[in-house]
Amino acid sequence: MYKNSKKKIDKGVAFPTCVSVNNTVCHFSPLASDESVLAANDIVKIDLGCHVDGFVAVVAHTHVLSEGPVTGRAADVLAAAHTAAEVALRLVRPGKKNKDVTEAIQKVAAAYDCKIAEGVLSHQMKQFVIDANKVILSVNNPETRVDDAEFEENEVYAIDIVTSTGDGKPRLLDEKQTTVYKRAVDKNYHLKMKASRFIFSEINTKFPIMPFTARALEEKRARLGLVECVNHELLQPYPVLHEKPGDFVAHVKFTVLLMPNGSDKITGLPLQEFQPSKVPEDPEIKAWLALGTKSKKKGGGKKKKGKKGDAMIEDSAETAAEPAAEGAEKMDTSS
């Protein structure tokens, strides 16, 4: 859709479309041969990304296949993900630290009797880099450590929130389900198998930097060739992870720009109506939600007439402070 007549600009998929259902947490990007069928009341998590000239925008959205408002534990897990995302949006701002966000989203999830899924990372993004050095942990634990970091103006982040009614410790059940990979640009190895060399050459040509799905490769050779590439660390796999059967899992991801006048959330959709069984009463959570996403401009001068979109952004702080039980539409801050 994006065209520039003056020069050719590299653009395309930055993260392949994944459709993870029910207790499947993430990264399920089925091959053409997959025959899975969606059913009523399934919780469907859609995750994808694109880029223009290497500048990436990612998004994930959760939808329950039901008529009318979502209720019960499915509503709780949706509300937990949505509210945690709203709090994260307000805390990812210049001067704040990554650990502030980690602690806050865990507190929000607990208010809905849910858990934040371990191992999910929110990354800074740069041109042609979908996972830059600054990282926000989803859960503090001894096994996963990241450097303390402070957010700075003009940075871009992918905020990734996964909530669960289970124990929040997703597991890899079957390596054969993995279809999403990314080229490890710092690794080299002379592959032995002809099929591996063929697939690796195709990957280097088509997907030298961004994650891709095996669905985009020549499928007959791909499965055989990808194994050797992964075994020698030429590719970084994105494993399909699962909670226990019966657990409800929700996923919300958005891209935020830390601009001089505040935070711009540039991806994300309003969630369907949901009626959680719990509403956070914690004063700290309410205070976070009451924070604005835009900073007030300093100095006097003639006031310019604002655009309609600006008014929507400025109103976001007020709407976000309303209880989550009143519906996601009221709390949405995307302009």
Secondary structure, DSSP 8 states (H G I E B T S, - for coil): ----SSS---EEEEEEEEEEETTEEE-----TT------TT-EEEEEEEEEETTEEEEEEEEEE--SS-EEHHHHHHHHHHHHHHHHHHHH-STT-BHHHHHHHHHHHHHHTT-EE-TT-EEEEEBTTBSS-S-EEESS-BTTB-----B--TT-EEEEEEEEESS-S--EE--GGG--EEEE-TT------SHHHHHHHHHHHHH-SSS-EEGGGS-HHHHHHHHHHHHHTTSEEEE--EE--TT--EEEEEEEEEEETTEEEE-S------EE-S-----HHHHHHHHS-SB----S-S------HHHHHHHTHHHHHTS-GGG-HHHH----
